[in-house]
């Protein structure tokens, strides 16, 4: 895991709703949503940065994060 941000900008409830939406759309649409392909998308790492203060920069960490969230 990467660095920890100085503060959380996103409320936990919003974070959970957004992550759930990503998971639902990915599962429903075979790894895609209207924004593109989940494999190439940066939304999940961004949500974790804003919601949890965790920064994922390493490619393997990002892949593992997406896999754990979207499945």
PDB file of N, CA, C and O in Angstrom:
ATOM      1  N   UNK A   1       0.826  -1.165   0.000  1.00  0.00           N
ATOM      2  CA  UNK A   1       0.000   0.000   0.000  1.00  0.00           C
ATOM      3  C   UNK A   1       0.877   1.238   0.000  1.00  0.00           C
ATOM      4  O   UNK A   1       1.976   1.245   0.556  1.00  0.00           O
ATOM      5  N   UNK A   2       0.376   2.270  -0.627  1.00  0.00           N
ATOM      6  CA  UNK A   2       1.138   3.504  -0.751  1.00  0.00           C
ATOM      7  C   UNK A   2       0.988   4.423   0.437  1.00  0.00           C
ATOM      8  O   UNK A   2       0.659   3.997   1.544  1.00  0.00           O
ATOM      9  N   UNK A   3       1.233   5.669   0.186  1.00  0.00           N
ATOM     10  CA  UNK A   3       1.181   6.711   1.218  1.00  0.00           C
ATOM     11  C   UNK A   3      -0.240   6.929   1.720  1.00  0.00           C
ATOM     12  O   UNK A   3      -1.213   6.538   1.075  1.00  0.00           O
ATOM     13  N   UNK A   4      -0.335   7.549   2.860  1.00  0.00           N
ATOM     14  CA  UNK A   4      -1.637   7.895   3.428  1.00  0.00           C
ATOM     15  C   UNK A   4      -1.860   9.390   3.233  1.00  0.00           C
ATOM     16  O   UNK A   4      -0.998  10.203   3.567  1.00  0.00           O
ATOM     17  N   UNK A   5      -3.014   9.741   2.695  1.00  0.00           N
ATOM     18  CA  UNK A   5      -3.343  11.150   2.483  1.00  0.00           C
ATOM     19  C   UNK A   5      -3.515  11.851   3.828  1.00  0.00           C
ATOM     20  O   UNK A   5      -3.708  11.196   4.852  1.00  0.00           O
ATOM     21  N   UNK A   6      -3.445  13.166   3.826  1.00  0.00           N
ATOM     22  CA  UNK A   6      -3.530  13.933   5.064  1.00  0.00           C
ATOM     23  C   UNK A   6      -4.919  13.943   5.676  1.00  0.00           C
ATOM     24  O   UNK A   6      -5.053  14.046   6.895  1.00  0.00           O
ATOM     25  N   UNK A   7      -5.962  13.838   4.848  1.00  0.00           N
ATOM     26  CA  UNK A   7      -7.319  13.841   5.368  1.00  0.00           C
ATOM     27  C   UNK A   7      -8.244  13.135   4.400  1.00  0.00           C
ATOM     28  O   UNK A   7      -7.913  12.959   3.228  1.00  0.00           O
ATOM     29  N   UNK A   8      -9.397  12.733   4.888  1.00  0.00           N
ATOM     30  CA  UNK A   8     -10.391  12.083   4.041  1.00  0.00           C
ATOM     31  C   UNK A   8     -11.398  13.119   3.581  1.00  0.00           C
ATOM     32  O   UNK A   8     -12.008  13.809   4.399  1.00  0.00           O
ATOM     33  N   UNK A   9     -11.570  13.227   2.279  1.00  0.00           N
ATOM     34  CA  UNK A   9     -12.494  14.197   1.716  1.00  0.00           C
ATOM     35  C   UNK A   9     -13.889  13.620   1.486  1.00  0.00           C
ATOM     36  O   UNK A   9     -14.846  14.370   1.295  1.00  0.00           O
ATOM     37  N   UNK A  10     -14.010  12.310   1.501  1.00  0.00           N
ATOM     38  CA  UNK A  10     -15.265  11.670   1.156  1.00  0.00           C
ATOM     39  C   UNK A  10     -15.854  10.990   2.398  1.00  0.00           C
ATOM     40  O   UNK A  10     -15.148  10.302   3.135  1.00  0.00           O
ATOM     41  N   UNK A  11     -17.139  11.191   2.614  1.00  0.00           N
ATOM     42  CA  UNK A  11     -17.810  10.534   3.725  1.00  0.00           C
ATOM     43  C   UNK A  11     -17.887   9.034   3.475  1.00  0.00           C
ATOM     44  O   UNK A  11     -17.995   8.596   2.329  1.00  0.00           O
ATOM     45  N   UNK A  12     -17.832   8.256   4.532  1.00  0.00           N
ATOM     46  CA  UNK A  12     -17.819   6.795   4.432  1.00  0.00           C
ATOM     47  C   UNK A  12     -19.041   6.270   3.693  1.00  0.00           C
ATOM     48  O   UNK A  12     -18.921   5.350   2.884  1.00  0.00           O
ATOM     49  N   UNK A  13     -20.201   6.832   3.951  1.00  0.00           N
ATOM     50  CA  UNK A  13     -21.430   6.375   3.292  1.00  0.00           C
ATOM     51  C   UNK A  13     -21.345   6.560   1.777  1.00  0.00           C
ATOM     52  O   UNK A  13     -21.727   5.668   1.020  1.00  0.00           O
ATOM     53  N   UNK A  14     -20.852   7.697   1.341  1.00  0.00           N
ATOM     54  CA  UNK A  14     -20.709   7.957  -0.093  1.00  0.00           C
ATOM     55  C   UNK A  14     -19.680   7.016  -0.693  1.00  0.00           C
ATOM     56  O   UNK A  14     -19.888   6.469  -1.776  1.00  0.00           O
ATOM     57  N   UNK A  15     -18.557   6.824   0.015  1.00  0.00           N
ATOM     58  CA  UNK A  15     -17.531   5.901  -0.444  1.00  0.00           C
ATOM     59  C   UNK A  15     -18.125   4.513  -0.671  1.00  0.00           C
ATOM     60  O   UNK A  15     -17.918   3.913  -1.726  1.00  0.00           O
ATOM     61  N   UNK A  16     -18.859   4.005   0.312  1.00  0.00           N
ATOM     62  CA  UNK A  16     -19.444   2.669   0.217  1.00  0.00           C
ATOM     63  C   UNK A  16     -20.439   2.577  -0.944  1.00  0.00           C
ATOM     64  O   UNK A  16     -20.475   1.569  -1.648  1.00  0.00           O
ATOM     65  N   UNK A  17     -21.233   3.609  -1.143  1.00  0.00           N
ATOM     66  CA  UNK A  17     -22.202   3.623  -2.245  1.00  0.00           C
ATOM     67  C   UNK A  17     -21.499   3.597  -3.597  1.00  0.00           C
ATOM     68  O   UNK A  17     -21.914   2.872  -4.501  1.00  0.00           O
ATOM     69  N   UNK A  18     -20.448   4.378  -3.736  1.00  0.00           N
ATOM     70  CA  UNK A  18     -19.720   4.443  -5.003  1.00  0.00           C
ATOM     71  C   UNK A  18     -18.995   3.125  -5.311  1.00  0.00           C
ATOM     72  O   UNK A  18     -18.996   2.660  -6.450  1.00  0.00           O
ATOM     73  N   UNK A  19     -18.381   2.533  -4.286  1.00  0.00           N
ATOM     74  CA  UNK A  19     -17.710   1.244  -4.464  1.00  0.00           C
ATOM     75  C   UNK A  19     -18.733   0.176  -4.846  1.00  0.00           C
ATOM     76  O   UNK A  19     -18.479  -0.649  -5.724  1.00  0.00           O
ATOM     77  N   UNK A  20     -19.889   0.193  -4.183  1.00  0.00           N
ATOM     78  CA  UNK A  20     -20.952  -0.771  -4.493  1.00  0.00           C
ATOM     79  C   UNK A  20     -21.441  -0.610  -5.924  1.00  0.00           C
ATOM     80  O   UNK A  20     -21.726  -1.596  -6.604  1.00  0.00           O
ATOM     81  N   UNK A  21     -21.539   0.636  -6.379  1.00  0.00           N
ATOM     82  CA  UNK A  21     -21.967   0.881  -7.752  1.00  0.00           C
ATOM     83  C   UNK A  21     -20.950   0.321  -8.747  1.00  0.00           C
ATOM     84  O   UNK A  21     -21.327  -0.302  -9.739  1.00  0.00           O
ATOM     85  N   UNK A  22     -19.667   0.544  -8.482  1.00  0.00           N
ATOM     86  CA  UNK A  22     -18.628  -0.009  -9.354  1.00  0.00           C
ATOM     87  C   UNK A  22     -18.727  -1.530  -9.404  1.00  0.00           C
ATOM     88  O   UNK A  22     -18.679  -2.124 -10.481  1.00  0.00           O
ATOM     89  N   UNK A  23     -18.864  -2.155  -8.245  1.00  0.00           N
ATOM     90  CA  UNK A  23     -18.944  -3.608  -8.166  1.00  0.00           C
ATOM     91  C   UNK A  23     -20.156  -4.127  -8.939  1.00  0.00           C
ATOM     92  O   UNK A  23     -20.044  -5.064  -9.729  1.00  0.00           O
ATOM     93  N   UNK A  24     -21.310  -3.511  -8.704  1.00  0.00           N
ATOM     94  CA  UNK A  24     -22.548  -3.948  -9.354  1.00  0.00           C
ATOM     95  C   UNK A  24     -22.459  -3.821 -10.874  1.00  0.00           C
ATOM     96  O   UNK A  24     -22.797  -4.753 -11.603  1.00  0.00           O
ATOM     97  N   UNK A  25     -22.004  -2.668 -11.340  1.00  0.00           N
ATOM     98  CA  UNK A  25     -21.919  -2.454 -12.784  1.00  0.00           C
ATOM     99  C   UNK A  25     -20.897  -3.383 -13.426  1.00  0.00           C
ATOM    100  O   UNK A  25     -21.131  -3.896 -14.520  1.00  0.00           O
ATOM    101  N   UNK A  26     -19.783  -3.601 -12.769  1.00  0.00           N
ATOM    102  CA  UNK A  26     -18.756  -4.486 -13.300  1.00  0.00           C
ATOM    103  C   UNK A  26     -19.287  -5.906 -13.440  1.00  0.00           C
ATOM    104  O   UNK A  26     -19.076  -6.557 -14.463  1.00  0.00           O
ATOM    105  N   UNK A  27     -19.974  -6.382 -12.410  1.00  0.00           N
ATOM    106  CA  UNK A  27     -20.509  -7.740 -12.444  1.00  0.00           C
ATOM    107  C   UNK A  27     -21.652  -7.859 -13.449  1.00  0.00           C
ATOM    108  O   UNK A  27     -21.762  -8.862 -14.154  1.00  0.00           O
ATOM    109  N   UNK A  28     -22.485  -6.856 -13.512  1.00  0.00           N
ATOM    110  CA  UNK A  28     -23.652  -6.873 -14.396  1.00  0.00           C
ATOM    111  C   UNK A  28     -23.249  -6.776 -15.870  1.00  0.00           C
ATOM    112  O   UNK A  28     -23.878  -7.388 -16.733  1.00  0.00           O
ATOM    113  N   UNK A  29     -22.206  -6.008 -16.148  1.00  0.00           N
ATOM    114  CA  UNK A  29     -21.837  -5.709 -17.540  1.00  0.00           C
ATOM    115  C   UNK A  29     -20.530  -6.355 -17.991  1.00  0.00           C
ATOM    116  O   UNK A  29     -19.926  -5.917 -18.970  1.00  0.00           O
ATOM    117  N   UNK A  30     -20.096  -7.383 -17.291  1.00  0.00           N
ATOM    118  CA  UNK A  30     -18.910  -8.114 -17.730  1.00  0.00           C
ATOM    119  C   UNK A  30     -17.630  -7.291 -17.669  1.00  0.00           C
ATOM    120  O   UNK A  30     -16.816  -7.342 -18.591  1.00  0.00           O
ATOM    121  N   UNK A  31     -17.444  -6.530 -16.589  1.00  0.00           N
ATOM    122  CA  UNK A  31     -16.207  -5.767 -16.421  1.00  0.00           C
ATOM    123  C   UNK A  31     -16.199  -4.422 -17.121  1.00  0.00           C
ATOM    124  O   UNK A  31     -15.137  -3.879 -17.423  1.00  0.00           O
ATOM    125  N   UNK A  32     -17.387  -3.882 -17.380  1.00  0.00           N
ATOM    126  CA  UNK A  32     -17.491  -2.578 -18.047  1.00  0.00           C
ATOM    127  C   UNK A  32     -18.621  -1.765 -17.429  1.00  0.00           C
ATOM    128  O   UNK A  32     -19.541  -2.309 -16.819  1.00  0.00           O
ATOM    129  N   UNK A  33     -18.528  -0.452 -17.600  1.00  0.00           N
ATOM    130  CA  UNK A  33     -19.648   0.438 -17.308  1.00  0.00           C
ATOM    131  C   UNK A  33     -19.653   1.508 -18.397  1.00  0.00           C
ATOM    132  O   UNK A  33     -18.904   1.404 -19.369  1.00  0.00           O
ATOM    133  N   UNK A  34     -20.465   2.503 -18.248  1.00  0.00           N
ATOM    134  CA  UNK A  34     -20.542   3.551 -19.274  1.00  0.00           C
ATOM    135  C   UNK A  34     -19.263   4.370 -19.384  1.00  0.00           C
ATOM    136  O   UNK A  34     -19.067   5.074 -20.374  1.00  0.00           O
ATOM    137  N   UNK A  35     -18.383   4.288 -18.372  1.00  0.00           N
ATOM    138  CA  UNK A  35     -17.135   5.044 -18.403  1.00  0.00           C
ATOM    139  C   UNK A  35     -16.026   4.277 -19.103  1.00  0.00           C
ATOM    140  O   UNK A  35     -15.028   4.868 -19.516  1.00  0.00           O
ATOM    141  N   UNK A  36     -16.190   2.969 -19.239  1.00  0.00           N
ATOM    142  CA  UNK A  36     -15.157   2.173 -19.896  1.00  0.00           C
ATOM    143  C   UNK A  36     -14.967   0.821 -19.244  1.00  0.00           C
ATOM    144  O   UNK A  36     -15.871   0.297 -18.593  1.00  0.00           O
ATOM    145  N   UNK A  37     -13.769   0.258 -19.428  1.00  0.00           N
ATOM    146  CA  UNK A  37     -13.445  -1.064 -18.908  1.00  0.00           C
ATOM    147  C   UNK A  37     -12.846  -0.960 -17.513  1.00  0.00           C
ATOM    148  O   UNK A  37     -11.947  -0.156 -17.266  1.00  0.00           O
ATOM    149  N   UNK A  38     -13.352  -1.778 -16.614  1.00  0.00           N
ATOM    150  CA  UNK A  38     -12.907  -1.742 -15.215  1.00  0.00           C
ATOM    151  C   UNK A  38     -11.406  -1.996 -15.089  1.00  0.00           C
ATOM    152  O   UNK A  38     -10.743  -1.411 -14.232  1.00  0.00           O
ATOM    153  N   UNK A  39     -10.880  -2.857 -15.932  1.00  0.00           N
ATOM    154  CA  UNK A  39      -9.457  -3.189 -15.883  1.00  0.00           C
ATOM    155  C   UNK A  39      -8.576  -1.962 -16.130  1.00  0.00           C
ATOM    156  O   UNK A  39      -7.473  -1.870 -15.591  1.00  0.00           O
ATOM    157  N   UNK A  40      -9.055  -1.033 -16.935  1.00  0.00           N
ATOM    158  CA  UNK A  40      -8.280   0.159 -17.290  1.00  0.00           C
ATOM    159  C   UNK A  40      -8.684   1.397 -16.486  1.00  0.00           C
ATOM    160  O   UNK A  40      -8.060   2.451 -16.606  1.00  0.00           O
ATOM    161  N   UNK A  41      -9.720   1.266 -15.676  1.00  0.00           N
ATOM    162  CA  UNK A  41     -10.313   2.410 -14.977  1.00  0.00           C
ATOM    163  C   UNK A  41      -9.553   2.775 -13.705  1.00  0.00           C
ATOM    164  O   UNK A  41      -8.989   1.903 -13.043  1.00  0.00           O
ATOM    165  N   UNK A  42      -9.538   4.044 -13.369  1.00  0.00           N
ATOM    166  CA  UNK A  42      -8.882   4.517 -12.162  1.00  0.00           C
ATOM    167  C   UNK A  42      -9.840   4.925 -11.052  1.00  0.00           C
ATOM    168  O   UNK A  42      -9.411   5.498 -10.051  1.00  0.00           O
ATOM    169  N   UNK A  43     -11.131   4.639 -11.211  1.00  0.00           N
ATOM    170  CA  UNK A  43     -12.113   5.081 -10.227  1.00  0.00           C
ATOM    171  C   UNK A  43     -11.917   4.401  -8.874  1.00  0.00           C
ATOM    172  O   UNK A  43     -11.937   5.081  -7.848  1.00  0.00           O
ATOM    173  N   UNK A  44     -11.731   3.096  -8.841  1.00  0.00           N
ATOM    174  CA  UNK A  44     -11.590   2.385  -7.563  1.00  0.00           C
ATOM    175  C   UNK A  44     -10.389   2.895  -6.771  1.00  0.00           C
ATOM    176  O   UNK A  44     -10.541   3.191  -5.586  1.00  0.00           O
ATOM    177  N   UNK A  45      -9.199   3.012  -7.372  1.00  0.00           N
ATOM    178  CA  UNK A  45      -8.084   3.578  -6.607  1.00  0.00           C
ATOM    179  C   UNK A  45      -8.341   5.023  -6.168  1.00  0.00           C
ATOM    180  O   UNK A  45      -7.940   5.417  -5.072  1.00  0.00           O
ATOM    181  N   UNK A  46      -9.000   5.805  -7.007  1.00  0.00           N
ATOM    182  CA  UNK A  46      -9.319   7.186  -6.643  1.00  0.00           C
ATOM    183  C   UNK A  46     -10.285   7.229  -5.465  1.00  0.00           C
ATOM    184  O   UNK A  46     -10.102   8.026  -4.545  1.00  0.00           O
ATOM    185  N   UNK A  47     -11.309   6.383  -5.483  1.00  0.00           N
ATOM    186  CA  UNK A  47     -12.252   6.331  -4.366  1.00  0.00           C
ATOM    187  C   UNK A  47     -11.536   5.963  -3.070  1.00  0.00           C
ATOM    188  O   UNK A  47     -11.836   6.519  -2.013  1.00  0.00           O
ATOM    189  N   UNK A  48     -10.595   5.031  -3.150  1.00  0.00           N
ATOM    190  CA  UNK A  48      -9.843   4.661  -1.947  1.00  0.00           C
ATOM    191  C   UNK A  48      -8.959   5.805  -1.468  1.00  0.00           C
ATOM    192  O   UNK A  48      -8.771   5.984  -0.265  1.00  0.00           O
ATOM    193  N   UNK A  49      -8.428   6.561  -2.385  1.00  0.00           N
ATOM    194  CA  UNK A  49      -7.611   7.718  -1.996  1.00  0.00           C
ATOM    195  C   UNK A  49      -8.476   8.758  -1.282  1.00  0.00           C
ATOM    196  O   UNK A  49      -8.087   9.285  -0.240  1.00  0.00           O
ATOM    197  N   UNK A  50      -9.644   9.047  -1.843  1.00  0.00           N
ATOM    198  CA  UNK A  50     -10.520  10.071  -1.271  1.00  0.00           C
ATOM    199  C   UNK A  50     -11.254   9.577  -0.034  1.00  0.00           C
ATOM    200  O   UNK A  50     -11.477  10.344   0.901  1.00  0.00           O
ATOM    201  N   UNK A  51     -11.631   8.308  -0.020  1.00  0.00           N
ATOM    202  CA  UNK A  51     -12.433   7.791   1.069  1.00  0.00           C
ATOM    203  C   UNK A  51     -11.650   7.239   2.239  1.00  0.00           C
ATOM    204  O   UNK A  51     -12.078   7.355   3.387  1.00  0.00           O
ATOM    205  N   UNK A  52     -10.503   6.637   1.957  1.00  0.00           N
ATOM    206  CA  UNK A  52      -9.720   5.990   3.007  1.00  0.00           C
ATOM    207  C   UNK A  52      -8.362   6.628   3.227  1.00  0.00           C
ATOM    208  O   UNK A  52      -7.665   6.302   4.187  1.00  0.00           O
ATOM    209  N   UNK A  53      -7.990   7.529   2.344  1.00  0.00           N
ATOM    210  CA  UNK A  53      -6.686   8.162   2.468  1.00  0.00           C
ATOM    211  C   UNK A  53      -5.541   7.270   2.042  1.00  0.00           C
ATOM    212  O   UNK A  53      -4.385   7.573   2.335  1.00  0.00           O
ATOM    213  N   UNK A  54      -5.834   6.170   1.355  1.00  0.00           N
ATOM    214  CA  UNK A  54      -4.802   5.240   0.905  1.00  0.00           C
ATOM    215  C   UNK A  54      -4.517   5.465  -0.569  1.00  0.00           C
ATOM    216  O   UNK A  54      -5.433   5.558  -1.386  1.00  0.00           O
ATOM    217  N   UNK A  55      -3.245   5.549  -0.893  1.00  0.00           N
ATOM    218  CA  UNK A  55      -2.839   5.779  -2.268  1.00  0.00           C
ATOM    219  C   UNK A  55      -2.228   4.497  -2.826  1.00  0.00           C
ATOM    220  O   UNK A  55      -1.275   3.960  -2.263  1.00  0.00           O
ATOM    221  N   UNK A  56      -2.773   4.021  -3.916  1.00  0.00           N
ATOM    222  CA  UNK A  56      -2.279   2.832  -4.599  1.00  0.00           C
ATOM    223  C   UNK A  56      -1.627   3.273  -5.899  1.00  0.00           C
ATOM    224  O   UNK A  56      -2.309   3.766  -6.797  1.00  0.00           O
ATOM    225  N   UNK A  57      -0.328   3.102  -6.008  1.00  0.00           N
ATOM    226  CA  UNK A  57       0.388   3.518  -7.214  1.00  0.00           C
ATOM    227  C   UNK A  57       1.034   2.348  -7.930  1.00  0.00           C
ATOM    228  O   UNK A  57       1.181   2.383  -9.152  1.00  0.00           O
ATOM    229  N   UNK A  58       1.422   1.313  -7.199  1.00  0.00           N
ATOM    230  CA  UNK A  58       2.058   0.138  -7.775  1.00  0.00           C
ATOM    231  C   UNK A  58       1.025  -0.627  -8.599  1.00  0.00           C
ATOM    232  O   UNK A  58      -0.092  -0.862  -8.140  1.00  0.00           O
ATOM    233  N   UNK A  59       1.400  -1.009  -9.804  1.00  0.00           N
ATOM    234  CA  UNK A  59       0.467  -1.673 -10.719  1.00  0.00           C
ATOM    235  C   UNK A  59      -0.126  -2.949 -10.111  1.00  0.00           C
ATOM    236  O   UNK A  59      -1.320  -3.209 -10.258  1.00  0.00           O
ATOM    237  N   UNK A  60       0.698  -3.734  -9.434  1.00  0.00           N
ATOM    238  CA  UNK A  60       0.202  -4.968  -8.819  1.00  0.00           C
ATOM    239  C   UNK A  60      -0.777  -4.673  -7.690  1.00  0.00           C
ATOM    240  O   UNK A  60      -1.773  -5.380  -7.536  1.00  0.00           O
ATOM    241  N   UNK A  61      -0.504  -3.633  -6.895  1.00  0.00           N
ATOM    242  CA  UNK A  61      -1.418  -3.236  -5.820  1.00  0.00           C
ATOM    243  C   UNK A  61      -2.763  -2.792  -6.382  1.00  0.00           C
ATOM    244  O   UNK A  61      -3.812  -3.132  -5.835  1.00  0.00           O
ATOM    245  N   UNK A  62      -2.732  -2.033  -7.475  1.00  0.00           N
ATOM    246  CA  UNK A  62      -3.965  -1.551  -8.105  1.00  0.00           C
ATOM    247  C   UNK A  62      -4.768  -2.729  -8.644  1.00  0.00           C
ATOM    248  O   UNK A  62      -5.984  -2.786  -8.461  1.00  0.00           O
ATOM    249  N   UNK A  63      -4.098  -3.669  -9.305  1.00  0.00           N
ATOM    250  CA  UNK A  63      -4.794  -4.846  -9.837  1.00  0.00           C
ATOM    251  C   UNK A  63      -5.445  -5.651  -8.714  1.00  0.00           C
ATOM    252  O   UNK A  63      -6.592  -6.081  -8.840  1.00  0.00           O
ATOM    253  N   UNK A  64      -4.718  -5.855  -7.623  1.00  0.00           N
ATOM    254  CA  UNK A  64      -5.252  -6.613  -6.482  1.00  0.00           C
ATOM    255  C   UNK A  64      -6.425  -5.875  -5.842  1.00  0.00           C
ATOM    256  O   UNK A  64      -7.424  -6.496  -5.478  1.00  0.00           O
ATOM    257  N   UNK A  65      -6.312  -4.565  -5.705  1.00  0.00           N
ATOM    258  CA  UNK A  65      -7.402  -3.764  -5.149  1.00  0.00           C
ATOM    259  C   UNK A  65      -8.656  -3.904  -6.006  1.00  0.00           C
ATOM    260  O   UNK A  65      -9.739  -4.167  -5.482  1.00  0.00           O
ATOM    261  N   UNK A  66      -8.519  -3.733  -7.306  1.00  0.00           N
ATOM    262  CA  UNK A  66      -9.665  -3.850  -8.207  1.00  0.00           C
ATOM    263  C   UNK A  66     -10.265  -5.237  -8.136  1.00  0.00           C
ATOM    264  O   UNK A  66     -11.485  -5.382  -8.071  1.00  0.00           O
ATOM    265  N   UNK A  67      -9.416  -6.270  -8.148  1.00  0.00           N
ATOM    266  CA  UNK A  67      -9.903  -7.643  -8.092  1.00  0.00           C
ATOM    267  C   UNK A  67     -10.706  -7.865  -6.814  1.00  0.00           C
ATOM    268  O   UNK A  67     -11.781  -8.464  -6.853  1.00  0.00           O
ATOM    269  N   UNK A  68     -10.195  -7.389  -5.688  1.00  0.00           N
ATOM    270  CA  UNK A  68     -10.874  -7.613  -4.412  1.00  0.00           C
ATOM    271  C   UNK A  68     -12.189  -6.834  -4.315  1.00  0.00           C
ATOM    272  O   UNK A  68     -13.131  -7.292  -3.668  1.00  0.00           O
ATOM    273  N   UNK A  69     -12.260  -5.684  -4.940  1.00  0.00           N
ATOM    274  CA  UNK A  69     -13.458  -4.842  -4.877  1.00  0.00           C
ATOM    275  C   UNK A  69     -14.511  -5.283  -5.878  1.00  0.00           C
ATOM    276  O   UNK A  69     -15.696  -5.325  -5.550  1.00  0.00           O
ATOM    277  N   UNK A  70     -14.099  -5.608  -7.081  1.00  0.00           N
ATOM    278  CA  UNK A  70     -15.054  -5.825  -8.175  1.00  0.00           C
ATOM    279  C   UNK A  70     -15.592  -7.247  -8.253  1.00  0.00           C
ATOM    280  O   UNK A  70     -16.535  -7.504  -9.001  1.00  0.00           O
ATOM    281  N   UNK A  71     -15.022  -8.160  -7.507  1.00  0.00           N
ATOM    282  CA  UNK A  71     -15.526  -9.547  -7.561  1.00  0.00           C
ATOM    283  C   UNK A  71     -16.435  -9.866  -6.420  1.00  0.00           C
ATOM    284  O   UNK A  71     -16.937 -10.986  -6.325  1.00  0.00           O
TER     285      UNK A  71
END
